[in-house]
Amino acid sequence: MSAFMSETFIRSEKDRVSARSSRIVGGEVTTVENYPSIVQFDSRNSVTEVFQQICAGSIITNLHVLTAGTCLRPRSYDPRLQRIRAGATSRNAGGVIHYIDSLVIHPYFLESSYSSNIGIARLATSLIFTPAVQRTAIPTLGTVIPDGLPVTQVGWGRTQFMGEFSNALRYVDVLTVNFERCAELYRGNYDWPDLRFIGDLICTGLLNVDGKGSCFGDHGGPLFYGNVTIGVIYGGEDCGNSNYPALNTNIALYTDWIVANAV
């Protein structure tokens, strides 16, 4: 399993934020070849029987995809109702479809607490790697993610709060935000638990700059530092709200669990 592990040392580069992004929320259109480890998670409507993208994920082996626990529903899970689409730039079109054989969600995950929001889907058929379909690297266990690190969120989510989903893959460049500062910003917001008691988060955003960050539909997707997936996107207050950084599960705290379950 060490084949998909990264020995990359995450360094702070506070003086560099890519100027590519002008406004995902506030992002730019890209192609899947630039982020070939990202996949769409589709769910089938039980009434219309139409599949629609609801989340995203990251390829970690040819049979395993990493995503958020909130994107996997074990209590009502039926493999026929969920699948992934790999190698596609467009939402709900193109690429290759693979159905899900089984899943595992971190045993400490509770939707009410937002902690340990991470899961792995095992595919029924093996992915074939191409320029548009590749596995990602993940950080070694215990890698420290510094404040002010330039990172990138990628997905097909809404382009503004309560807005439309993006028809094409988008990215946005943001910074990691000091966790204590992030927790303080969320204090008093009763829609969220006290973040001080959730120790597995990477907060991201651009404080005092509205309109840049992840949104609904991006959940489960990757937070990149270079070509290393360091976080799993899973939420935040509104979308691209400069007063409330986006919240991402810190993969470096779960590396051993990922390796143990992606077999």
Buried (B, 14 or more C-beta within 10 A) or exposed (E): EEEBBBEBEBEBEEEEBEEEBEBBBBBBEBEBBEBBBBBBBBBBEEEEEEBBBBBBBBBBBBBBBBBBBBBBBEEEEEEEBBBBBBBBBBBBEEBBEBBBEEBBBBEEBEEEEBBBBBBBBBBEEEBEBEEBBBBBBBBBBEBEBEBBBBBBBBBBBBBBBEEEBBBBBBBBBBBBBBBEEBBEBBEEEEEBBEBEEBEBBBBBBBBEEBBBBBBBBBBBBBBBBBEBBBBBBBBBBBBBBBEBBBBBBBBBBBBEBBBEBBE
